[in-house]
Amino acid sequence: MSAAYENALRTIADSYDAEVVRWGGKSLSRVATIVVNSGAFFNRLREGKTFSVGNLEKFAAWFRVPANWPDRAIPQDAAVALTSIGRPPLPASTMPHPYRTSDASVDCNRPALFQSKAVR
C-alpha cells in the first residue's frame, strides 16, 4: 500500500478519534471490529503496519457516510483525505448499503411509517 493511502487513512482515523472525544460515539477499535473484524487494526496502522486494498475500500465506504460519524458530519480534514483516495464523502441525506447492492440508498429525511397488528 502506498504511503499516501496509509497517511490518508491515518488522517481519517485521527479525525474520527477527535470527534469521538468531542461528541462521544464508537471507538476506533469498535469501528475496526465492525468493518474488518479486527479491533486492533488502527493500533497496528499506528505501529507502521500496512493493509490491503480491500480493507482500505471497506473503511472508505464506512467513513464516507456522514451518519457513521459522531456528530453526523465529516470534518474537513477527513473529507479531504477521503477525496484524496478517490472516495469523497457522500451527501448527508444518503446512506449506502454496500453489503447488499451498490445502488441502494435510504432517504434519511422521509418519515417512518409503522404498521401495527390489530389487537383482539
DSSP file (Angstrom, degrees, kcal/mol; ACC not computed):
  #  RESIDUE AA STRUCTURE BP1 BP2  ACC     N-H-->O    O-->H-N    N-H-->O    O-->H-N    TCO  KAPPA ALPHA  PHI   PSI    X-CA   Y-CA   Z-CA
    1    1 A M              0   0    0      0, 0.0    51,-0.0     0, 0.0     2,-0.0   0.000 360.0 360.0 360.0 138.3    0.0    0.0    0.0
    2    2 A S     >  -     0   0    0      1,-0.1     4,-2.0     4,-0.0     3,-0.4  -0.338 360.0-118.5 -73.2 155.3    1.4    3.4   -0.9
    3    3 A A  H  > S+     0   0    0      1,-0.2     4,-3.0     2,-0.2     5,-0.2   0.824 112.6  61.9 -61.6 -32.1    2.3    5.9    1.9
    4    4 A A  H  > S+     0   0    0      2,-0.2     4,-2.1     1,-0.2    -1,-0.2   0.912 106.6  44.1 -62.7 -41.9   -0.3    8.3    0.5
    5    5 A Y  H  > S+     0   0    0     -3,-0.4     4,-2.5     2,-0.2    -2,-0.2   0.905 114.2  49.8 -68.8 -41.3   -3.1    5.9    1.2
    6    6 A E  H  X S+     0   0    0     -4,-2.0     4,-2.2     1,-0.2    -2,-0.2   0.924 112.3  47.5 -63.1 -44.0   -1.7    5.0    4.6
    7    7 A N  H  X S+     0   0    0     -4,-3.0     4,-2.5     2,-0.2    -1,-0.2   0.890 111.0  52.0 -63.6 -39.5   -1.4    8.7    5.6
    8    8 A A  H  X S+     0   0    0     -4,-2.1     4,-2.4    -5,-0.2    -2,-0.2   0.927 110.8  46.7 -63.4 -44.3   -4.9    9.3    4.4
    9    9 A L  H  X S+     0   0    0     -4,-2.5     4,-2.5     1,-0.2    -1,-0.2   0.879 111.9  51.2 -67.3 -36.2   -6.4    6.5    6.5
   10   10 A R  H  X S+     0   0    0     -4,-2.2     4,-2.9     2,-0.2     5,-0.2   0.916 109.9  50.1 -63.3 -42.5   -4.4    7.7    9.5
   11   11 A T  H  X S+     0   0    0     -4,-2.5     4,-2.4     2,-0.2    -2,-0.2   0.922 111.8  47.6 -61.3 -44.5   -5.7   11.3    9.0
   12   12 A I  H  X S+     0   0    0     -4,-2.4     4,-2.5     2,-0.2    -2,-0.2   0.923 113.3  48.3 -62.2 -45.1   -9.3    9.9    8.8
   13   13 A A  H  X S+     0   0    0     -4,-2.5     4,-2.7     2,-0.2    -2,-0.2   0.914 112.0  48.5 -63.5 -43.7   -8.7    7.8   11.9
   14   14 A D  H  X S+     0   0    0     -4,-2.9     4,-2.2     2,-0.2    -1,-0.2   0.901 112.4  49.1 -63.4 -40.7   -7.2   10.7   13.9
   15   15 A S  H  X S+     0   0    0     -4,-2.4     4,-1.9    -5,-0.2    -2,-0.2   0.907 111.5  48.9 -64.9 -42.2  -10.1   13.0   12.8
   16   16 A Y  H  X S+     0   0    0     -4,-2.5     4,-2.3     2,-0.2    -2,-0.2   0.925 109.7  52.4 -62.9 -44.6  -12.6   10.3   13.9
   17   17 A D  H  X S+     0   0    0     -4,-2.7     4,-2.2     1,-0.2    -2,-0.2   0.914 108.7  50.3 -56.2 -44.9  -10.9    9.9   17.2
   18   18 A A  H  X S+     0   0    0     -4,-2.2     4,-2.0     1,-0.2    -1,-0.2   0.880 109.9  50.4 -62.7 -38.3  -11.0   13.7   17.8
   19   19 A E  H  X>S+     0   0    0     -4,-1.9     4,-3.3     2,-0.2     5,-0.5   0.867 108.1  52.6 -68.5 -36.0  -14.8   13.7   17.0
   20   20 A V  H  X5S+     0   0    0     -4,-2.3     4,-2.2     2,-0.2    -2,-0.2   0.907 109.5  49.2 -65.2 -40.9  -15.4   10.8   19.5
   21   21 A V  H  <5S+     0   0    0     -4,-2.2    -2,-0.2    -5,-0.2    -1,-0.2   0.913 117.8  41.6 -62.0 -41.5  -13.6   12.8   22.2
   22   22 A R  H  <5S+     0   0    0     -4,-2.0    -2,-0.2    -5,-0.2    -1,-0.2   0.914 135.8  11.7 -73.1 -44.2  -15.7   15.8   21.4
   23   23 A W  H  <5S-     0   0    0     -4,-3.3    -3,-0.2     1,-0.2    -2,-0.2   0.595  98.6-121.5-113.2 -16.1  -19.1   14.2   20.8
   24   24 A G     << +     0   0    0     -4,-2.2     2,-0.3    -5,-0.5    -1,-0.2  -0.148  50.9 125.7  86.5 166.5  -18.9   10.6   22.1
   25   25 A G        -     0   0    0     -2,-0.1     2,-0.1    -5,-0.1    44,-0.1  -0.902  58.4 -13.9 140.8-168.4  -19.5    7.5   20.0
   26   26 A K        -     0   0    0     -2,-0.3    -6,-0.1     1,-0.1    -2,-0.1  -0.411  65.4-122.0 -68.2 138.5  -18.0    4.3   18.9
   27   27 A S     >  -     0   0    0     -2,-0.1     4,-2.4     1,-0.1     5,-0.2  -0.324  24.8-109.2 -72.2 162.9  -14.3    3.9   19.5
   28   28 A L  H  > S+     0   0    0      1,-0.2     4,-2.9     2,-0.2     5,-0.2   0.859 121.4  57.4 -61.3 -34.3  -11.9    3.2   16.5
   29   29 A S  H  > S+     0   0    0      2,-0.2     4,-1.9     1,-0.2    -1,-0.2   0.912 107.6  46.6 -62.5 -40.9  -11.5   -0.3   17.9
   30   30 A R  H  > S+     0   0    0      2,-0.2     4,-2.4     1,-0.2    -2,-0.2   0.914 112.2  50.1 -67.4 -42.2  -15.2   -0.9   17.7
   31   31 A V  H  X S+     0   0    0     -4,-2.4     4,-2.9     1,-0.2     5,-0.3   0.931 110.4  50.4 -60.7 -45.3  -15.4    0.6   14.1
   32   32 A A  H  X>S+     0   0    0     -4,-2.9     4,-2.5     1,-0.2     6,-1.3   0.871 110.1  50.3 -62.3 -36.5  -12.5   -1.7   13.1
   33   33 A T  H  X5S+     0   0    0     -4,-1.9     4,-1.0     4,-0.3    -1,-0.2   0.915 113.4  45.7 -66.2 -41.9  -14.3   -4.7   14.5
   34   34 A I  H  <5S+     0   0    0     -4,-2.4    -2,-0.2     2,-0.1    -1,-0.2   0.920 121.9  36.2 -64.8 -44.5  -17.5   -3.7   12.6
   35   35 A V  H  <5S+     0   0    0     -4,-2.9    -2,-0.2    -5,-0.2    -3,-0.2   0.926 140.2   4.3 -82.3 -47.0  -15.7   -3.0    9.3
   36   36 A V  H  <5S-     0   0    0     -4,-2.5    -3,-0.2    -5,-0.3    -2,-0.1   0.258  93.0-114.5-127.2  12.3  -12.9   -5.6    9.1
   37   37 A N  S  <<S+     0   0    0     -4,-1.0    -4,-0.3    -5,-0.5     2,-0.3   0.849  85.0 106.9  58.5  37.5  -13.5   -7.8   12.2
   38   38 A S    >   -     0   0    0     -6,-1.3     3,-1.8    -9,-0.1     4,-0.2  -0.764  46.7-172.6-148.0  97.3  -10.2   -6.7   13.8
   39   39 A G  T 3  S+     0   0    0      1,-0.3     3,-0.3    -2,-0.3     4,-0.3   0.702  87.2  58.5 -63.5 -20.2  -10.3   -4.3   16.7
   40   40 A A  T 3> S+     0   0    0      1,-0.2     4,-2.5     2,-0.1    -1,-0.3   0.388  74.1 105.7 -89.4   3.4   -6.5   -3.9   16.7
   41   41 A F  H <> S+     0   0    0     -3,-1.8     4,-2.2     1,-0.2    -1,-0.2   0.903  81.8  42.0 -52.6 -51.4   -6.4   -2.6   13.1
   42   42 A F  H  > S+     0   0    0     -3,-0.3     4,-2.2    -4,-0.2    -1,-0.2   0.819 111.6  55.3 -72.9 -29.8   -5.8    1.1   13.9
   43   43 A N  H  > S+     0   0    0     -4,-0.3     4,-1.1     2,-0.2    -1,-0.2   0.925 110.8  46.2 -62.9 -43.3   -3.2    0.2   16.6
   44   44 A R  H  <>S+     0   0    0     -4,-2.5     5,-2.4     2,-0.2     3,-0.2   0.892 109.9  54.0 -65.1 -39.4   -1.3   -1.8   14.0
   45   45 A L  H ><5S+     0   0    0     -4,-2.2     3,-1.6    -5,-0.2    -1,-0.2   0.919 107.7  50.0 -60.8 -43.7   -1.6    1.0   11.5
   46   46 A R  H 3<5S+     0   0    0     -4,-2.2    -1,-0.2     1,-0.3    -2,-0.2   0.755 104.8  59.1 -67.0 -23.6   -0.1    3.5   14.0
   47   47 A E  T 3<5S-     0   0    0     -4,-1.1    -1,-0.3    -3,-0.2    -2,-0.2   0.412 127.2 -99.7 -83.6   1.9    2.7    1.0   14.6
   48   48 A G  T < 5S+     0   0    0     -3,-1.6    -3,-0.2     1,-0.3    -2,-0.1   0.511  73.8 145.9  95.2   5.1    3.6    1.2   10.9
   49   49 A K      < -     0   0    0     -5,-2.4    -1,-0.3    -6,-0.1     2,-0.1  -0.370  40.5-131.8 -71.8 156.6    1.9   -2.0    9.6
   50   50 A T        -     0   0    0     -2,-0.1     2,-0.3     0, 0.0    -1,-0.1  -0.373  16.1-151.0-100.3-178.3    0.3   -1.9    6.2
   51   51 A F        -     0   0    0     -2,-0.1     2,-0.1    -6,-0.0   -45,-0.0  -0.945  20.6 -94.6-150.6 167.3   -3.1   -3.1    5.0
   52   52 A S     >  -     0   0    0     -2,-0.3     4,-1.9     1,-0.1     5,-0.1  -0.401  29.5-117.0 -85.9 161.7   -4.8   -4.4    1.9
   53   53 A V  H  > S+     0   0    0      1,-0.2     4,-2.6     2,-0.2     5,-0.2   0.870 116.5  59.0 -61.5 -37.5   -6.7   -2.5   -0.8
   54   54 A G  H  > S+     0   0    0      1,-0.2     4,-2.1     2,-0.2    -1,-0.2   0.905 105.8  46.5 -60.0 -42.5   -9.8   -4.4    0.3
   55   55 A N  H  > S+     0   0    0      2,-0.2     4,-2.5     1,-0.2     5,-0.2   0.881 110.0  53.7 -68.8 -36.9   -9.6   -3.1    3.8
   56   56 A L  H  X S+     0   0    0     -4,-1.9     4,-2.8     1,-0.2    -2,-0.2   0.933 109.5  49.0 -59.6 -45.2   -9.0    0.4    2.5
   57   57 A E  H  X S+     0   0    0     -4,-2.6     4,-2.4     2,-0.2    -2,-0.2   0.905 110.8  50.1 -60.9 -42.9  -12.1    0.1    0.4
   58   58 A K  H  X S+     0   0    0     -4,-2.1     4,-1.7     2,-0.2    -1,-0.2   0.925 113.9  44.0 -64.2 -44.5  -14.1   -1.1    3.4
   59   59 A F  H  X S+     0   0    0     -4,-2.5     4,-3.2     2,-0.2     5,-0.3   0.907 112.7  51.8 -68.3 -40.2  -13.0    1.7    5.6
   60   60 A A  H  X S+     0   0    0     -4,-2.8     4,-1.7    -5,-0.2    -2,-0.2   0.915 109.1  51.2 -61.2 -41.8  -13.5    4.3    2.9
   61   61 A A  H  < S+     0   0    0     -4,-2.4    -1,-0.2    -5,-0.2    -2,-0.2   0.880 115.8  42.0 -62.2 -37.7  -17.0    3.1    2.4
   62   62 A W  H >< S+     0   0    0     -4,-1.7     3,-1.1    -5,-0.2     6,-0.2   0.936 116.5  45.2 -75.4 -47.5  -17.8    3.3    6.1
   63   63 A F  H 3< S+     0   0    0     -4,-3.2    -2,-0.2     1,-0.2    -1,-0.2   0.705 101.9  66.0 -73.8 -19.3  -16.1    6.7    6.8
   64   64 A R  T 3< S+     0   0    0     -4,-1.7    26,-2.9    -5,-0.3    -1,-0.2   0.538  82.7  88.4 -81.1  -3.1  -17.5    8.5    3.8
   65   65 A V  S X  S-     0   0    0     -3,-1.1     3,-2.1    -4,-0.2     4,-0.3  -0.848  70.1-151.3 -94.8 113.9  -21.1    8.2    5.2
   66   66 A P  G >  S+     0   0    0      0, 0.0     3,-1.9     0, 0.0     6,-0.2   0.828  92.7  65.8 -54.5 -33.8  -21.8   11.2    7.5
   67   67 A A  G 3  S+     0   0    0     27,-0.3     5,-0.1     1,-0.3     6,-0.1   0.699  93.6  61.6 -63.7 -18.1  -24.2    9.1    9.6
   68   68 A N  G <  S+     0   0    0     -3,-2.1    -1,-0.3    -6,-0.2    -5,-0.0   0.511  89.0  87.6 -85.5  -4.7  -21.3    7.0   10.8
   69   69 A W  S X  S-     0   0    0     -3,-1.9     3,-1.8    -4,-0.3     5,-0.1  -0.682  88.7-115.6 -95.8 150.1  -19.6   10.0   12.4
   70   70 A P  T 3  S+     0   0    0      0, 0.0    -1,-0.1     0, 0.0     4,-0.1   0.839 116.4  33.1 -54.1 -39.4  -20.3   11.0   16.0
   71   71 A D  T 3  S-     0   0    0      2,-0.4     3,-0.1    -5,-0.0    -4,-0.1   0.258 112.6-113.2-100.8  11.6  -21.8   14.4   15.0
   72   72 A R  S <  S+     0   0    0     -3,-1.8     2,-0.3    -6,-0.2    -5,-0.1   0.730  90.3  96.6  62.6  23.2  -23.3   13.1   11.7
   73   73 A A  S    S-     0   0    0     -7,-0.1    -2,-0.4    -8,-0.1    -1,-0.2  -0.998  73.5-129.3-142.6 140.2  -20.8   15.4    9.9
   74   74 A I        -     0   0    0     -2,-0.3     5,-0.1   -10,-0.1   -58,-0.0  -0.792  30.9-123.0 -91.6 122.1  -17.4   14.6    8.3
   75   75 A P     >  -     0   0    0      0, 0.0     4,-2.4     0, 0.0     3,-0.2  -0.206  24.3-109.9 -61.4 156.2  -14.7   17.1    9.4
   76   76 A Q  H  > S+     0   0    0      1,-0.2     4,-2.5     2,-0.2     5,-0.2   0.883 115.4  51.7 -57.8 -44.9  -12.9   18.9    6.7
   77   77 A D  H  > S+     0   0    0      1,-0.2     4,-1.9     2,-0.2    -1,-0.2   0.881 112.7  46.0 -64.5 -36.4   -9.5   17.2    7.2
   78   78 A A  H  > S+     0   0    0     -3,-0.2     4,-2.8     2,-0.2    -1,-0.2   0.881 110.9  53.1 -70.6 -37.8  -11.2   13.8    6.9
   79   79 A A  H  X S+     0   0    0     -4,-2.4     4,-2.3     2,-0.2    -2,-0.2   0.908 110.0  48.0 -63.1 -41.6  -13.2   14.9    3.9
   80   80 A V  H  X S+     0   0    0     -4,-2.5     4,-2.1     2,-0.2    -1,-0.2   0.917 112.5  49.0 -64.2 -43.2  -10.0   16.0    2.1
   81   81 A A  H  X S+     0   0    0     -4,-1.9     4,-0.9     2,-0.2    -2,-0.2   0.909 111.3  49.4 -63.9 -42.3   -8.3   12.7    3.0
   82   82 A L  H ><>S+     0   0    0     -4,-2.8     5,-2.6     1,-0.2     3,-0.7   0.917 111.6  49.0 -62.0 -42.9  -11.3   10.7    1.7
   83   83 A T  H ><5S+     0   0    0     -4,-2.3     3,-1.7     1,-0.2    -1,-0.2   0.872 104.1  60.5 -64.0 -36.6  -11.3   12.7   -1.5
   84   84 A S  H 3<5S+     0   0    0     -4,-2.1    -1,-0.2     1,-0.3    -2,-0.2   0.746 105.8  47.5 -65.2 -22.9   -7.6   12.1   -1.9
   85   85 A I  T <<5S-     0   0    0     -4,-0.9    -1,-0.3    -3,-0.7    -2,-0.2   0.256 124.9-102.2-100.9  12.1   -8.2    8.4   -2.1
   86   86 A G  T < 5S+     0   0    0     -3,-1.7    -3,-0.2    -5,-0.1    -2,-0.1   0.678  96.1 103.6  82.1  17.5  -11.0    8.7   -4.6
   87   87 A R      < -     0   0    0     -5,-2.6    -3,-0.1    -6,-0.2    -4,-0.1  -0.605  52.2-171.7-130.8  71.9  -13.8    8.3   -2.1
   88   88 A P        -     0   0    0      0, 0.0    -8,-0.1     0, 0.0    -9,-0.1  -0.220  38.7 -83.0 -63.7 155.8  -15.3   11.7   -1.4
   89   89 A P        -     0   0    0      0, 0.0   -24,-0.2     0, 0.0   -25,-0.1  -0.216  45.2-122.2 -57.1 146.4  -17.9   12.0    1.4
   90   90 A L        -     0   0    0    -26,-2.9    -3,-0.0     1,-0.1     0, 0.0  -0.517  38.3 -84.7 -83.7 157.5  -21.5   11.1    0.4
   91   91 A P    >   -     0   0    0      0, 0.0     3,-1.7     0, 0.0    -1,-0.1  -0.303  39.0-117.5 -59.0 148.5  -24.3   13.7    0.8
   92   92 A A  T 3  S+     0   0    0      1,-0.3   -25,-0.1   -26,-0.1    16,-0.1   0.715 109.8  63.3 -62.8 -21.0  -25.8   13.7    4.3
   93   93 A S  T 3  S+     0   0    0     14,-0.1    15,-1.5    15,-0.1     2,-0.3   0.477  95.9  69.1 -86.7  -0.7  -29.2   12.6    3.1
   94   94 A T    <   -     0   0    0     -3,-1.7   -27,-0.3    13,-0.2    13,-0.1  -0.868  52.4-173.2-118.7 152.8  -28.0    9.2    1.7
   95   95 A M        -     0   0    0     11,-0.3    11,-0.3    -2,-0.3    -3,-0.0  -0.850  19.5-148.1-142.0 104.6  -26.8    6.1    3.4
   96   96 A P        -     0   0    0      0, 0.0     9,-0.2     0, 0.0     3,-0.1  -0.269   6.6-148.0 -72.1 158.9  -25.4    3.4    1.1
   97   97 A H    >>  +     0   0    0      7,-0.8     3,-1.9     4,-0.5     4,-1.9  -0.719  21.5 174.2-123.1  77.6  -25.7   -0.3    1.9
   98   98 A P  T 34 S+     0   0    0      0, 0.0    -1,-0.1     0, 0.0     4,-0.1   0.695  74.9  59.8 -64.4 -18.8  -22.5   -1.7    0.3
   99   99 A Y  T 34 S+     0   0    0      2,-0.1     3,-0.1    -3,-0.1    -2,-0.0   0.611 114.4  34.8 -85.8  -9.1  -23.1   -5.2    1.6
  100  100 A R  T <4 S-     0   0    0     -3,-1.9     2,-0.3     1,-0.4    -1,-0.1   0.826 131.4 -28.4-104.1 -59.0  -26.4   -5.5   -0.2
  101  101 A T    ><  -     0   0    0     -4,-1.9     3,-0.8     3,-0.1    -4,-0.5  -0.977  47.3-123.8-159.2 150.2  -26.0   -3.6   -3.5
  102  102 A S  T 3  S+     0   0    0     -2,-0.3    -3,-0.0     1,-0.2    -1,-0.0   0.691 109.5  52.0 -73.1 -16.3  -24.0   -0.7   -4.7
  103  103 A D  T 3  S+     0   0    0     -6,-0.1    -1,-0.2    -7,-0.1     2,-0.1   0.535  82.2 109.8 -97.3  -6.9  -27.1    1.2   -5.8
  104  104 A A    <   +     0   0    0     -3,-0.8    -7,-0.8    -7,-0.2     2,-0.3  -0.442  38.0 160.6 -73.9 140.2  -29.1    1.0   -2.6
  105  105 A S        -     0   0    0     -9,-0.2     2,-0.4    -2,-0.1   -11,-0.1  -0.980  29.1-136.6-151.7 161.5  -29.7    4.2   -0.6
  106  106 A V        -     0   0    0    -11,-0.3     2,-1.0    -2,-0.3   -11,-0.3  -0.976  15.9-133.0-123.2 131.1  -32.0    5.4    2.0
  107  107 A D    >   -     0   0    0     -2,-0.4     3,-1.3     1,-0.2   -13,-0.2  -0.745  19.8-166.5 -81.7 106.3  -33.6    8.8    2.1
  108  108 A C  T 3  S+     0   0    0    -15,-1.5    -1,-0.2    -2,-1.0   -14,-0.1   0.589  80.3  61.8 -73.4  -9.7  -33.0    9.7    5.8
  109  109 A N  T 3  S+     0   0    0    -16,-0.3    -1,-0.3     2,-0.1    -2,-0.0   0.500  78.6 103.0 -95.6  -4.1  -35.4   12.6    5.6
  110  110 A R  S <  S-     0   0    0     -3,-1.3     2,-0.1     1,-0.1    -4,-0.0  -0.574  79.5-111.0 -78.2 140.4  -38.5   10.6    4.8
  111  111 A P        -     0   0    0      0, 0.0     2,-0.2     0, 0.0    -1,-0.1  -0.424  33.2-113.2 -69.3 145.6  -40.9   10.0    7.7
  112  112 A A        -     0   0    0     -2,-0.1     2,-0.5     1,-0.0     0, 0.0  -0.569  24.9-149.6 -78.6 140.8  -41.0    6.4    9.0
  113  113 A L        -     0   0    0     -2,-0.2     2,-0.4     2,-0.0    -1,-0.0  -0.949  12.7-166.9-112.7 130.6  -44.3    4.6    8.5
  114  114 A F        -     0   0    0     -2,-0.5     2,-0.4     2,-0.0    -2,-0.0  -0.933   6.9-160.8-119.9 140.9  -45.3    1.9   11.0
  115  115 A Q        -     0   0    0     -2,-0.4     2,-0.4     0, 0.0    -2,-0.0  -0.964   9.9-163.2-117.4 136.3  -48.0   -0.7   10.7
  116  116 A S        -     0   0    0     -2,-0.4     2,-0.3     3,-0.0     3,-0.0  -0.876  21.0-114.9-118.0 153.5  -49.3   -2.4   13.8
  117  117 A K        -     0   0    0     -2,-0.4     2,-0.2     1,-0.1     0, 0.0  -0.589  38.5-104.6 -81.9 144.5  -51.3   -5.6   14.1
  118  118 A A        -     0   0    0     -2,-0.3     2,-0.5     1,-0.1    -1,-0.1  -0.499  32.2-132.2 -69.2 134.9  -54.8   -5.3   15.3
  119  119 A V              0   0    0     -2,-0.2    -1,-0.1     1,-0.1    -3,-0.0  -0.765 360.0 360.0 -91.0 130.9  -55.2   -6.4   18.9
  120  120 A R              0   0    0     -2,-0.5    -1,-0.1     0, 0.0    -2,-0.0   0.400 360.0 360.0-110.9 360.0  -58.1   -8.8   19.5
